[in-house]
Amino acid sequence: MIVLRPAMFPQDEVLAVLSTRGEPGEAGVMGMNLSFNVGDDAGTVRRNRGLFFGGHGIGENELAIPLQVHGDAVRHVNRAGEYPDTDGLVTSHPRVFLCITFADCLPLLLFDPVTHSVAALHAGWRGTALNIVASGIKKLHQTFGSKPDDLLVYVGPGAGPCCYEIGEDVAHRFDAEFVRRGDKLTLDLKDALLAQLLEAGCRKDRVEISSSCTIHELRYHSYRRDGSRSGRMMACIGLLRTGPKEPIPH
């Protein structure tokens, strides 16, 4: 099983991990699918979740999962559970692991080492067009007093501009610099999200962006590539202890 761990976060304070499909054929047609909502066998999903989360010492009773709707709603939570009609969660409670489900949409994981809080956001083209980044950073500020330039941010694998074909109806929702026009019309969501992070006040040297395209690389699930045969991955972040260590220098 292939697992991703962002280098951006201090591992003694934060646990952040992302699942993958694994090697093609490693665990059946849907690979390491972690979603109960894509037609996979429920027992297989439970086994996959046990392998992924249990392998990192995370209990299923510690997962906070937004039931994503491709919007920009971000919610403050202090316990595990499922949260409907939201695409982002924030918390300062240790061992409440915020989980984003994705396959082509991009997961964003954020950590504030000063207020000792975390966030997880789900950004497809709709969420990006609605600027869920601004909503998430605003929620961190309103709830915990977070400052954007303190945040450490990881933008995970997702549909890349090499493969993410769109129509004019989507293209007109984005600035021209994020739309590539050639033989096909494609969208660079990662650059769009980076621009939103910088506009919100985040520092570029504290943003880590995966270069992987889920459509192109078979080790990832991709709805664009596989349609109904696609599973889902999860990106997870949680605090390991209570309270900040010390502010990071500016």
N, C-alpha and C positions, 0 to 999 in steps of 0.2 A: 504494500500500500504506500503510495506516494503522498507525503504530507508537506505542506508549505508552512514555513515559519518566518514571518517578516523579521528582518534584521533591525528594524527601526526602534523596537521597544525593549526596555530593560527586562530581561527574563526573570529577575528576582522580584519584580513588582507586577508584571503583566504576563498573562498567558494568552497568546494570540496564535491561532492555527487555522489553516484552510485545508479542506479536503480536496481531492481530485477524483477523476474517474478511475485513475490508476492506469496500468498498462492495458491496452486493448485486450478484451477477453479475460482479464484477470478475475473478475467476479461476476460473470454472466453478461447478458446483453446490455444491461444498464450500468455495468461497472459498480463502483462504490456509491450507488444512489442513496441519498439520505432523506429523501422526501417521501411521505406517505400519499402524495397527491398526484402522482404521475402514472398510476396504474401498475406499479411494482408490487410484488408480493410483500405483505405487511411483515411477515416473519423475516424476510430477507432484509428489509429496511431496518428492523430492530437489531438484527445481527450486525449490519453495517454500522449503525450508530454506536453499538456497543464496542466494535473494533476501533472506531475513530475516536469517540469521546472517552471511552474507557481507557484507551491507550495513552491518554494524557491526564488521567486521573480526574476526569470530569464526569459527574453523575448526571443522568437524564433529568433528575429533579433539580438541577442547577442551571437549566437552560431557559433563557428568555427569548422567545421567538416571535418576531412580528409577522402577522399574516398579511403579506405584502400586496399592495393594490396599485403599484406604479404611481404613487402620489408623492407628496412632500411632507406628510405628517410625521413628526418626531415626538416620541413620548418618553417621559421620565418614569423609570420603574425601579422598584427596590426588592423585587422577588421574581423567582422563576415563573414561567407560565407562557401561554400564548396570548398575543395582543392583537386584536383585529383592527383592520383599516389603518394600518400604520406601516411606514417603510423605514423607520429608524427608531432606535432606542438609546437612552443615555442612563448611566447609573454611577453611583459612587460606592455601592455596596460590594464588599468582597465576595467572591465566589457566586456572583450572578453573571453568568456567561451569556453575552448578547450574541445572537446567531442570525446571520443573513443567509438566506437561501438564494442560490444564483446558478445560472447557466447562460452566459453571454452578457447579462447585465453585470455591472461592476459593484463589488463590495468595497466599502470604505470603512476602515477601522481607525479610530482616533483615541489618543491617550493624552491627558493633561497631567504631567508630573507635579504640577504645583497644587492644584485642587484635588488631585488623585481621583480623577473621574475618567470614564471611558464612554465611547459612543460607537455604534455600528449603523451604517447607512446603506440602503439599497438604491443603486442609481442605474436605471436603464435610460433610454433616450427621453422618456416622459419625465422621470424624476429629475434628470439633468436639466431638461428644458424648464422645469418648475423651480430649479435651483435648490434641491434638497440639501446641498452643501451649506448654503446660507441658513436654512432652517435648522440643521443639526448644530451648527456653531452657535447660532442664536440660543438654542435650547441649553447648550452647555453653559453659555454666559448667564442666562437668566436663572438657571437652576443652581449652578455652583460658583459663578463668578469667573469662569474661565476666560482667558485672554487668547485670541487667535494665534498670536506669535509665540505662545507657550506650547501649542499643540504639536504632537508628533502624529503624523498621518501616514497610513498605508492604503494605497489604491491597488486592489487585487487584480487578478486576471479577468479579462472580459473580451468582448468583441472588439477587434482591432480595425484600424482604418484600411488594412489590407483586404478585409473580407466583409465588413459590416455595410452591406448595401442598403440604401434607403431610397425613398422617392422624394419628389419635390415637396410633398406635403410635410415631410419631416425636415427636409433641408432648410425650409424657410423659417423654422423655429430656432435656428442656430446662426451665429455669425459666420460669414463666408470663410473665415480662416480655419474653421473646423470641418468644412465640407470639401471633399476632394472630388473634382470633376474631371472625368476622363472617359474611358470606355464604359465605366460604370460610376455611379454616384455613391460615395462612401462617406461615413461619418467617423471623426476622430473623437470619441467620447473621452478618452483619457486626457487629451489636451484641453478639452472643454472643462473637464472637472478640475484640472490643474489651474486653469485660468480663474475658475470660481473660488478655489481655495486661496489663491493669491489675492484676489479681489476682496475676499473676506478678511484678509490680514494675516494669513498663515505665511510662514517662511519657507521658501523653496528648498532650503537645505534641511528642512525637517519633514519633507514629503518624499516618501518612497513609492514609486509606481512600478508595478509589474510590467514587463515588456511582453508578456504572453498573450496571445490571441486564442480565445477558447474555440473559435470556429476553425482555425487552422490547425491547432495542435490536438492530436487525438487523445492525449492524456487528460483532457478536460471534457466535461459534458457540454454540449452545445445544442440548444433548441433550434437555432438557425440551420445547423448542419444536419441534425438527426431527427428533427420533428418529434413525433409522439414516441419515438424510441429513445428519447433523451432523458437521462436522469437529472438530478440536481445535486449540487455541491453545497457546502456550508462554510462560511467564514465566521470565526468565533473569537471574541475578545472578552477577558474578564480580569478583574483585580485579584491578586493573590493574598493581599493583606489590607489592613485598614491604615489610612493616614499617609500623607506624603513623606517621602524620605528627606528631600531638601529641594528647594527651587533650583532649576537648571539655570546656568549663567546666560546672560544676554550679551 
